[in-house]
C-alpha cells in the first residue's frame, strides 16, 4: 500500500510536499475522479494494524480508501467479489500489489481495464518479473512442489489473470471489445529487475523505477542514534530458515556489531520474538508503519543490519541523503530447513547480490560452522506461547520462560503520529 502512494505521487507529477492534494484518477481520460484504494484485509493483526496506519496517510493525501473484510468468514470472499465487480468492470486502470495472490488474480479476471499497473510487493516482485518475462506460471519462490487440488481447480482463473498481465496492442478484426483489444501493463518497482526488464519491454511491458520520492518528501530527515539496529525477517515463519540457526545468527550479529534494537517483521510470531529477546538482550520493536517510514521518521541507528529482505533494496532509497549505512548479512545454507524450496538458496543470494548502496557482510556464524573452542550463543529460554503468529498477545511463562511485559509506546513518535510498540525491552 505504501508503494501505491509512491506510484500515485509519481503519476501525479510529484506535487509540492506541503500540499494536501488529491491524486488524479487512475484513468486515461482524466475525468476528475479520485483514486480509490481497496484493501483486501488480511487476518494477521500486525499487518492489519500497519495497513490501517498507511490508510490514514493515504486519506491525508486525498485518496479514498475502502476497507474490505475480505477474509472475515466463509461467505466473505463471495461478498467482497460481488461488491467490487461493478467497479472493476468500469475501471479504466487497475493497480495491484500482489500478482501471486489468488484473490488478486480472481479480481483481474473481472476487469477489462485498458491499463494494469503492478506496484512493488517487495522481493516477490523480482520473481514475478522473471516469471512474466519468461512466460512461466506465477508461483511464489518459497513454495515447494506443484501444488494441490486447490491449485488445479484455480488454474483456469490463474491463466486468465496472467493473460491480463500481458500487454496487447490495438488490434482489429478480432471480434473483441475495444477495451479488451488494447491493454497496457506497467511495473512500478524499487527492486532490481534489470535482467528481465529488456525482455519485458520487448513484450510491451513498461518498467518504471520507484525511488521513494513520496516518503522522502513527507518525512525526515531522521534523528540518528549512536547504536545499530537489526531488522528481523519472516523466513522462519515461511519455513525457509531453521529457528535455532536463526537465533544463533541474530545473537552473533548483535554481539559483533553492537546492535541495540531488533525491528520485527510484521509476520514474526510473538513466541519467536520472546526467544530473540531472551537470547540476545535486544530491545524488540514492532513497527506500526512500514520500516521505510519508521526509519525515515527516526530515531534510527547509523547502521541498519538486515538479512536478505525487501528492505536492503528500499531503505537505501528511503534514506538517501542521510549518513545511515544499510548492511546485509547472507543466510548460510546450513540455516535452510529440509522443507525449503530448492530455489530458496539461489533466490536469497540474488536478493543480497543485487542490492545497491549497501554494505555486504558474510553469513553470521552459527554453532554448525563455529570452531569447537569458540563459545556458542547463550542458551535460549524455553519458548513462550503465543496465541497467533504475528499477534500482539502476551506470552505465558512456560517452564521458567521470561515473561515479556505489556507493550509500551515510546515517546517522540514524529510527524506521522503514534510510535512503534516496544514489546521486549533489553534484558538487564
BELHUSUL-V559062 format. One record per residue. RES is the residue in one letter. PSI is psi in whole degrees, 0 to 359 (NA if undefined). Layout:
res	psi
RES	PSI
RES	PSI
//
This chain:
res	psi
X	325
X	320
X	339
X	318
X	319
X	316
X	315
X	321
X	315
X	319
X	332
X	358
X	23
X	76
X	163
X	141
X	326
X	346
X	137
X	87
X	127
X	132
X	147
X	163
X	147
X	60
X	172
X	343
X	338
X	49
X	9
X	356
X	147
X	153
X	134
X	128
X	126
X	121
X	116
X	90
X	130
X	177
X	327
X	124
X	324
X	319
X	319
X	318
X	316
X	320
X	319
X	323
X	318
X	329
X	323
X	317
X	321
X	318
X	325
X	333
X	3
X	14
X	134
X	134
X	128
X	118
X	120
X	124
X	73
X	346
X	31
X	24
X	173
X	326
X	352
X	315
X	316
X	318
X	317
X	312
X	318
X	321
X	337
X	349
X	315
X	314
X	322
X	323
X	329
X	340
X	138
X	340
X	135
X	130
X	126
X	157
X	334
X	92
X	347
X	343
X	130
X	323
X	312
X	320
X	321
X	319
X	323
X	330
X	346
X	353
X	146
X	29
X	141
X	349
X	128
X	128
X	130
X	114
X	162
X	135
X	38
X	209
X	338
X	334
X	325
X	316
X	320
X	314
X	317
X	315
X	321
X	318
X	328
X	3
X	27
X	165
X	143
X	111
X	133
X	145
X	329
X	0
X	141
X	135
X	180
X	358
X	170
X	205
X	324
X	322
X	321
X	316
X	326
X	350
X	316
X	322
X	321
X	320
X	319
X	321
X	320
X	326
X	330
X	339
X	13
X	122
X	151
X	116
X	164
X	131
X	160
X	146
X	12
X	345
X	356
X	163
X	162
X	321
X	320
X	328
X	337
X	122
X	132
X	149
X	131
X	142
X	123
X	108
X	148
X	357
X	152
X	107
X	24
X	320
X	329
X	349
X	318
X	316
X	322
X	317
X	328
X	333
X	357
X	1
X	133
X	131
X	122
X	143
X	135
X	112
X	14
X	40
X	322
X	314
X	315
X	331
X	336
X	334
X	150
X	187
X	155
X	156
X	134
X	142
X	170
X	347
X	187
X	137
X	144
X	135
X	128
X	171
X	156
X	20
X	333
X	315
X	329
X	2
X	14
X	319
X	140
X	137
X	312
X	319
X	322
X	315
X	319
X	318
X	318
X	318
X	318
X	316
X	316
X	318
X	313
X	330
X	6
X	39
X	145
X	326
X	152
X	110
X	113
X	143
X	148
X	340
X	1
X	138
X	154
X	324
X	314
X	318
X	326
X	321
X	320
X	315
X	318
X	321
X	321
X	336
X	8
X	149
X	121
X	127
X	128
X	104
X	144
X	3
X	162
X	147
X	330
X	321
X	320
X	315
X	323
X	327
X	322
X	178
X	149
X	151
X	157
X	340
X	134
X	121
X	140
X	152
X	173
X	119
X	165
X	322
X	339
X	346
X	325
X	323
X	319
X	330
X	312
X	329
X	15
X	136
X	359
X	162
X	11
X	134
X	130
X	126
X	142
X	135
X	127
X	156
X	117
X	146
X	335
X	346
X	339
X	143
X	165
X	334
X	3
X	146
X	145
X	338
X	352
X	310
X	314
X	322
X	314
X	322
X	322
X	323
X	317
X	311
X	333
X	357
X	137
X	149
X	37
X	161
X	129
X	130
X	155
X	176
X	142
X	145
X	152
X	169
X	338
X	331
X	356
X	138
X	154
X	330
X	6
X	129
X	142
X	179
X	154
X	147
X	138
X	146
X	155
X	145
X	135
X	155
X	156
X	138
X	330
X	146
X	129
X	7
X	175
X	358
X	146
X	154
X	147
X	145
X	85
X	130
X	42
X	13
X	151
X	132
X	112
X	145
X	170
X	147
X	140
X	142
X	126
X	148
X	169
X	52
X	335
X	184
X	343
X	355
X	231
X	153
X	179
X	157
X	128
X	103
X	308
X	102
X	162
X	144
X	146
X	NA
//
